[in-house]
């Protein structure tokens, strides 16, 4: 298909859908299909690139209503397989050897076919059964062409309808196009697969003959796998729908299709842990801070307004059993508090929200009574410690978490501060006369501030030592914690005495 003809096809399809949407909004048309369903049909008719575009849009729960999300998630790659001779030629070209040298058997009919690739069953010469994933010929060039033409259509549309600019559709299309190109990079997918294989090497789970018979064990195994991915290795499978999860004869959970993979750096993992803790402990202020740190919310905002929104989210869950709470739904509701003002959520968080929805659905299919949040908190204790603790008031939960993060970050911050001082090479000498009294007053004030900070640090450190029962014990109390409290109380007494003697705070 020529570029001009394809451009006309894309422009006409998008314009027709927008016109229909406008007529429905003005109550001038009552079609049999909803605008969301018509959008899916339009994307389906435009072909494989636009089906993938729709699947990418389905990640944006922060931007699109639930009706559109459900419709877009129903998009499937209904593509006819390419011929056997083409598949054989592509394999030989990629691997540089004739097919008989590569495989003892190669199934001519594909096991499954999709818009980007199709898979064939095969057997290696050593007897191992494998699945060969073959990328469609020229698919990369087709994606680049379609995305380039789509950008041209959108530019023209933005010139005609300027109010659409607030949604920044060009940036959205660029983001989805970039990730679609990554999905066609099988070397990247192979690296992700190897990384997952290495991370779970030696892992074992309960052997079960059927999913429904032992759903609780499989649900627990799936949650544990995602805890490892989210909080330890920082890379997670972003598409855990039933077609990508298998139970092997050995009882292992097999993750299939690593085309959609999310990443979480250490800072994001800690912020995710903070959001989870704040949500469970129903702390709206902490939850707002965690959402800002994560990037779920951004820009200038009215804290009182957003804190009230957080409180409403929490109150809706407060009356439900913990097993019925949904972290994925909470993520989406918090993201939507921006009311369209915060549509540039990082892609890794969009993939995370999609994964959470799919994982929660999979877990509840396996075991409707499974307490997902309780399991996350219980099993993540070793990873999040000292962020998680039971039987402690909500305020202390945050204090313990923030204190631990402060201790973790203090050496790096102090080192950076010293480096800046050394790099500046700045020396300042000030000589003054008759200001000895002011100098002594400033010195006393500085000493009191320093002593107060040291005392506060001792109280926090002693509390952490007491919480975790670290070190030898004396009369049932950890000795190190007792010593910390004693020293802190002595400093407190000295500080109070000095203030009392001066007669000034």
C-alpha positions in Angstrom: 0.0 0.0 0.0 1.4 3.4 -1.0 2.2 6.0 1.6 -0.4 8.4 0.3 -3.2 5.8 0.2 -2.3 4.7 3.7 -2.3 8.3 5.0 -5.8 8.8 3.5 -7.0 5.6 5.1 -5.7 6.6 8.6 -7.0 10.1 8.4 -10.4 9.1 7.2 -10.8 6.4 9.9 -9.8 8.8 12.7 -12.0 11.6 11.4 -15.0 9.3 11.0 -14.7 8.1 14.6 -14.3 11.6 16.0 -17.4 12.8 14.0 -19.4 9.9 15.4 -18.2 10.6 18.9 -19.2 14.2 18.6 -22.7 13.3 17.3 -23.2 10.9 20.2 -22.1 13.6 22.7 -24.6 16.0 21.1 -27.3 13.4 21.3 -27.8 13.6 17.5 -26.9 9.9 16.9 -27.7 6.7 18.8 -25.5 4.0 17.2 -25.7 0.3 18.1 -22.1 0.4 19.3 -20.7 2.7 22.0 -17.9 5.2 21.1 -15.4 2.9 22.9 -16.5 -0.1 20.9 -16.4 1.9 17.6 -12.8 3.0 18.5 -11.8 -0.6 18.9 -13.4 -1.6 15.6 -11.6 1.4 13.9 -8.2 0.4 15.3 -8.9 -3.2 14.3 -9.6 -2.2 10.7 -6.5 -0.1 10.5 -4.4 -3.2 11.1 -1.7 -4.6 13.3 0.1 -1.4 14.2 -3.1 0.2 15.4 -4.2 -2.9 17.3 -0.9 -2.6 19.2 -1.5 1.1 19.6 -4.9 0.4 21.2 -3.3 -2.1 23.5 -0.8 0.5 24.5 -3.6 3.0 25.2 -5.3 0.4 27.5 -2.4 1.0 29.9 -3.5 4.6 30.5 -6.1 4.1 33.2 -5.1 7.5 34.4 -6.3 9.1 31.2 -9.2 7.1 29.8 -12.5 6.1 31.4 -13.1 2.5 32.4 -15.4 1.9 29.5 -12.6 2.6 27.0 -10.0 0.6 29.1 -12.3 -2.5 29.0 -12.9 -2.1 25.3 -9.3 -1.6 24.4 -8.2 -4.6 26.5 -10.5 -6.7 24.4 -8.4 -6.0 21.3 -6.7 -9.2 20.1 -4.2 -9.8 17.3 -6.4 -11.5 14.8 -3.8 -11.9 12.1 -3.4 -14.7 9.6 -0.1 -16.6 9.8 2.5 -16.0 7.1 3.4 -19.0 4.9 5.6 -21.8 6.1 8.3 -21.1 3.5 8.6 -17.5 4.7 8.9 -18.7 8.3 11.7 -21.1 7.3 13.5 -18.4 5.3 13.4 -15.9 8.2 14.8 -18.5 10.7 17.6 -19.5 8.4 18.4 -15.8 7.6 18.5 -14.9 11.3 20.5 -17.9 12.6 22.7 -18.3 9.5 22.2 -22.1 9.0 19.9 -24.3 7.0 16.9 -25.4 9.0 17.8 -29.2 9.1 21.1 -28.2 10.9 19.2 -26.2 13.5 16.3 -28.5 14.3 15.6 -32.2 14.2 11.9 -31.3 13.7 10.1 -28.1 12.8 6.3 -27.8 12.7 5.1 -26.2 9.5 1.8 -25.0 11.0 2.4 -22.2 13.6 1.3 -22.8 17.2 0.0 -19.2 17.3 0.1 -16.1 15.1 0.0 -12.4 16.1 0.6 -9.0 14.6 4.3 -8.9 15.4 5.4 -12.6 15.3 4.2 -16.2 15.2 5.5 -19.2 17.0 6.3 -22.7 15.8 7.0 -25.8 17.8 10.3 -27.6 17.1 12.7 -30.2 18.5 16.4 -29.7 18.8 18.9 -32.4 17.9 19.5 -33.2 21.6 15.8 -34.1 22.0 14.6 -30.9 23.8 11.3 -29.4 22.7 11.4 -25.7 22.0 9.1 -22.9 20.7 10.6 -20.7 17.9 9.3 -17.1 17.8 9.6 -15.6 14.3 9.1 -11.9 13.6 6.9 -11.0 10.7 8.9 -9.8 7.7 9.0 -6.0 7.2 7.0 -5.4 10.4 9.5 -2.8 11.7 9.2 -0.8 8.5 5.4 -1.0 8.7 5.3 0.2 12.3 7.7 3.2 11.5 5.6 4.1 8.5 2.3 4.0 10.3 3.5 5.9 13.3 5.0 8.6 11.1 1.7 8.9 9.2 -0.3 9.0 12.4 1.8 11.8 13.7 1.0 13.8 10.5 -2.7 13.2 10.9 -2.6 14.2 14.6 -0.7 17.5 13.7 -3.5 18.4 11.3 -6.1 17.5 13.8 -4.5 19.6 16.5 -4.5 22.6 14.2 -8.3 22.1 13.7 -9.1 21.3 17.3 -6.6 23.1 19.5 -8.2 22.1 22.9 -6.9 18.5 22.3 -3.3 19.8 22.9 -3.9 19.6 26.7 -3.8 15.8 26.4 -0.4 16.0 24.5 -1.4 13.2 22.0 1.8 13.5 20.0 3.9 12.7 23.1 1.5 9.8 24.0 1.8 8.4 20.5 5.6 8.7 20.6 5.7 6.9 23.9 3.5 4.0 22.6 5.5 3.8 19.4 8.8 3.6 21.2 7.6 0.8 23.3 6.1 -1.0 20.3 9.5 -0.9 18.6 11.0 -2.4 21.7 8.5 -5.2 21.5 9.8 -6.0 18.0 13.4 -6.3 19.4 13.7 -10.0 20.1 17.3 -9.7 21.4 15.9 -7.4 24.2 13.2 -9.9 24.9 15.8 -12.7 25.0 17.9 -10.7 27.6 14.8 -10.1 29.7 14.0 -13.8 29.5 17.5 -14.8 30.6 17.4 -12.3 33.4 14.2 -13.8 34.8 15.6 -17.3 34.3 18.7 -16.4 36.3 16.7 -14.6 39.0 14.5 -17.7 39.6 17.1 -20.3 39.1 16.7 -23.1 41.7 13.2 -21.8 42.7 10.8 -24.5 43.6 7.0 -24.5 44.4 4.4 -27.1 45.4 3.7 -29.7 42.7 0.0 -29.6 41.8 -1.9 -31.6 39.2 -4.6 -29.0 38.6 -5.0 -25.3 39.1 -8.4 -25.2 40.6 -7.7 -27.9 43.2 -4.8 -26.1 44.8 -5.5 -22.5 43.9 -4.3 -21.1 47.2 -0.8 -22.5 46.8 -0.5 -21.3 43.3 -1.8 -17.8 44.2 0.9 -17.6 47.0 3.6 -18.8 44.6 2.6 -16.1 42.0 2.6 -13.4 44.6 6.0 -14.5 45.9 7.3 -14.4 42.4 6.2 -10.8 41.9 7.6 -9.8 45.3 11.0 -11.0 44.1 10.5 -9.1 40.8 9.3 -5.9 42.3 11.4 -5.5 45.4 14.6 -7.5 44.8 15.6 -7.6 41.1 13.6 -4.5 40.0 12.4 -6.0 36.8 8.9 -7.4 36.4 6.8 -9.3 33.8 4.3 -6.7 32.7 1.7 -8.9 31.0 0.6 -11.8 33.4 -2.7 -12.6 31.7 -3.8 -16.3 31.7 -2.2 -16.9 28.2 1.2 -16.0 29.5 1.2 -18.1 32.7 1.6 -21.8 32.7 2.0 -24.5 35.3 4.7 -27.0 34.3 4.6 -30.7 35.1 7.3 -30.0 37.7 4.9 -27.6 39.5 6.9 -24.5 38.5 5.0 -21.4 37.3 6.2 -20.6 33.8 6.2 -16.9 32.7 5.8 -16.7 28.9 6.2 -13.8 26.5 8.6 -11.2 27.8 7.7 -8.5 25.3 6.3 -6.2 28.0 8.7 -5.8 30.9 8.7 -3.1 33.5 11.7 -1.8 35.5 11.8 -0.2 39.0 15.0 1.5 40.2 15.9 1.3 43.9 14.3 4.7 44.7 11.0 3.7 43.0 10.9 0.4 44.8 11.2 2.3 48.2 8.5 4.7 47.1 6.3 1.8 46.1 6.8 0.2 49.5 5.9 3.6 51.2 2.7 3.8 49.1 1.7 0.3 50.1 2.4 0.9 53.8 0.6 4.3 53.7 -2.4 2.7 52.0 -2.7 -0.2 54.4 -2.2 2.0 57.5 -4.7 4.5 56.1 -2.4 7.5 56.4 -3.6 10.1 53.8 -0.7 12.5 54.3 2.0 9.8 53.9 0.0 8.3 50.9 0.1 11.7 49.2 3.9 12.1 49.8 4.4 8.6 48.4 2.3 9.3 45.3 4.3 12.5 44.6 7.6 10.6 45.1 6.4 7.8 42.8 5.3 10.2 40.0 1.6 9.3 40.2 0.9 13.0 40.8 3.1 15.9 39.7 3.2 19.6 39.3 1.7 22.4 41.4 -1.2 21.0 43.5 -3.3 22.0 46.4 -2.2 19.6 49.2 -5.4 20.0 51.2 -7.5 19.1 48.1 -5.4 16.1 47.2 -5.2 15.0 50.8 -9.0 15.0 51.0 -9.1 12.9 47.8 -6.6 10.4 49.4 -8.8 10.3 52.5 -11.9 9.5 50.4 -10.0 6.6 48.7 -9.0 5.3 52.1 -12.5 5.6 53.6 -14.0 3.6 50.7 -11.8 0.6 51.7 -11.9 1.1 55.5 -15.2 -0.9 55.8 -14.0 -3.8 53.6 -12.0 -6.9 54.7 -8.4 -6.5 53.8 -8.7 -9.4 51.2 -11.1 -7.2 49.2 -8.7 -4.2 49.0 -7.2 -3.6 45.5 -3.8 -1.9 45.3 -4.2 -1.6 41.5 -7.5 0.2 41.9 -6.1 2.5 44.5 -3.2 3.4 42.1 -5.7 4.3 39.4 -7.9 6.3 41.7 -5.0 8.3 43.0 -3.7 9.0 39.5 -7.2 10.2 38.4 -7.2 12.8 41.3 -5.2 15.0 38.9 -8.4 15.3 36.7 -6.4 15.3 33.5 -3.7 17.7 34.8 -1.2 14.9 35.3 -1.2 12.7 32.2 2.5 12.2 31.8 2.8 9.4 34.3 6.1 7.5 33.7 5.7 4.5 31.5 7.1 2.0 34.1 4.2 3.0 36.4 1.7 2.5 33.6 3.1 -1.0 33.1 3.0 -1.5 36.9 -0.7 -0.6 37.1 -1.5 -3.0 34.2 0.5 -5.7 35.9 -1.2 -5.2 39.2 -4.7 -5.4 37.7 -3.8 -8.6 35.8 -2.0 -10.2 38.8 -4.9 -9.4 41.2 -7.3 -10.9 38.7 -5.1 -14.0 38.3 -4.7 -14.4 42.1 -8.5 -14.1 42.7 -9.2 -16.5 39.9 -7.0 -19.0 41.6 -8.3 -18.4 45.1 -11.2 -15.9 45.6 -10.5 -15.7 49.4 -6.8 -15.0 49.0 -5.7 -12.0 51.0 -3.4 -10.3 48.6 -2.4 -7.2 50.6 -1.8 -9.3 53.7 0.4 -11.6 51.8 2.3 -8.7 50.3 3.0 -7.2 53.7 3.8 -10.5 55.3 6.1 -11.8 52.6 7.8 -8.5 51.9 8.9 -8.0 55.6 12.4 -9.1 54.9 12.7 -6.8 51.9 11.0 -3.8 53.4 12.5 -4.1 56.9 12.6 -1.9 58.9 9.6 -0.4 57.0 7.1 -3.0 58.1 6.1 -3.9 61.6 3.0 -5.3 63.2 1.3 -4.0 66.3 2.8 -0.5 66.1 0.8 2.7 65.8 0.4 4.3 62.4 2.7 7.3 63.2 5.5 5.0 64.3 5.2 3.0 61.0 6.0 6.1 59.1 8.7 7.3 61.6 10.4 3.9 61.3 10.3 4.0 57.5 11.5 7.6 57.1 14.2 7.1 59.7 15.5 4.1 57.9 15.5 5.9 54.6 17.3 8.9 56.2 20.0 6.6 57.6 20.4 4.9 54.2 20.8 8.2 52.4 22.8 10.2 54.9 26.3 8.9 53.9 25.8 9.7 50.2 24.3 13.1 51.0 27.2 13.9 53.4 29.7 12.8 50.9 28.2 14.9 48.1 28.2 17.9 50.5 31.9 17.5 51.3 32.7 17.1 47.6 30.9 20.4 46.8 32.9 22.2 49.5 36.2 20.7 48.2 35.4 21.4 44.6 34.5 25.1 45.2 37.8 25.8 46.8 36.1 28.8 48.6 37.9 30.3 51.6 36.4 33.1 53.5 38.0 35.0 56.3 36.1 37.6 58.3 37.7 39.8 61.0 35.6 41.7 63.4 36.0 43.6 66.7 33.7 44.2 69.5 31.4 41.3 68.6 32.6 38.7 71.1 29.3 38.6 72.9 27.3 38.0 69.6 29.9 35.3 68.7 29.4 33.5 72.0 25.6 33.7 71.7 25.7 32.2 68.2 28.1 29.5 69.3 25.9 28.6 72.2 22.8 28.5 69.9 24.7 26.3 67.4 25.8 23.9 70.2 22.2 23.6 71.4 20.9 22.8 67.9 23.7 20.2 67.4 23.0 18.7 70.8 19.3 18.6 70.1 19.9 16.8 66.7 22.2 14.3 68.3 19.6 13.7 71.1 16.9 13.1 68.5 19.1 10.7 66.6 19.7 8.8 69.8 16.0 8.5 70.5 15.3 7.2 67.0 18.3 4.8 67.0 17.3 3.5 70.5 13.7 3.0 69.3 14.8 1.0 66.3 17.1 -1.1 68.5 14.2 -1.7 70.9 11.8 -2.6 68.0 14.1 -5.2 66.5 15.6 -6.5 69.9 19.2 -6.1 68.6 22.1 -7.0 70.9 22.4 -8.5 74.4 19.5 -8.1 76.8 19.5 -6.9 80.4 16.3 -7.6 82.4 14.4 -8.2 79.3 15.5 -4.9 77.6 18.0 -4.8 74.8 21.2 -3.4 76.3 22.1 -1.2 73.4 18.7 0.4 73.3 18.8 1.0 77.1 22.2 2.7 76.7 20.9 4.8 73.8 17.9 6.0 75.9 20.1 6.7 78.9 22.5 8.8 76.8 19.6 10.6 75.1 18.0 11.4 78.5 21.3 12.8 79.8 21.7 15.0 76.8 18.1 16.2 77.2 18.7 17.1 80.8 21.9 19.0 79.9 20.0 20.9 77.2 17.1 21.7 79.5 19.5 22.9 82.2 21.4 25.1 79.8 18.2 26.8 78.6 17.0 27.2 82.2 20.2 28.9 83.3 20.2 31.3 80.3 16.5 32.1 80.9 15.9 32.0 77.2 14.7 29.4 74.7 
